[in-house]
Amino acid sequence: MMEISPYLKLFFGLLFVLLGLGYIYKPEVIERINRLIRETFLNDSYLALHRKNWGFLLVLLGGVLVYMGLTKLK
């Protein structure tokens, strides 16, 4: 089975943590990014209703990936 690089896990983990914190603490920045990708999969009403859920999910996923990446580096 193919092993995923711990650096890749660490990178995506940090990316998800930052994105999750952005959803929680800086929704206006996320709304600006949302305007750029609105046609693909996001819309304003969904973002307004579920921003904390997405934020906490991304922080949790990012934390798990960061942990997995750091434990493999040792």
WOFENBEL-V539954 format. One record per residue. SS is DSSP state (A for helix, B for strand, O for the rest). Layout:
# WOFENBEL-V539954
ss = [SS,SS]
This chain:
# WOFENBEL-V539954
ss = [O,O,O,O,O,A,A,A,A,A,A,A,A,A,A,A,A,A,A,A,A,A,A,A,A,O,A,A,A,A,A,A,A,A,A,A,A,O,O,O,O,O,O,A,A,A,A,A,A,A,A,A,A,A,A,A,A,A,A,A,A,A,A,A,A,A,A,A,A,A,A,A,A,O]
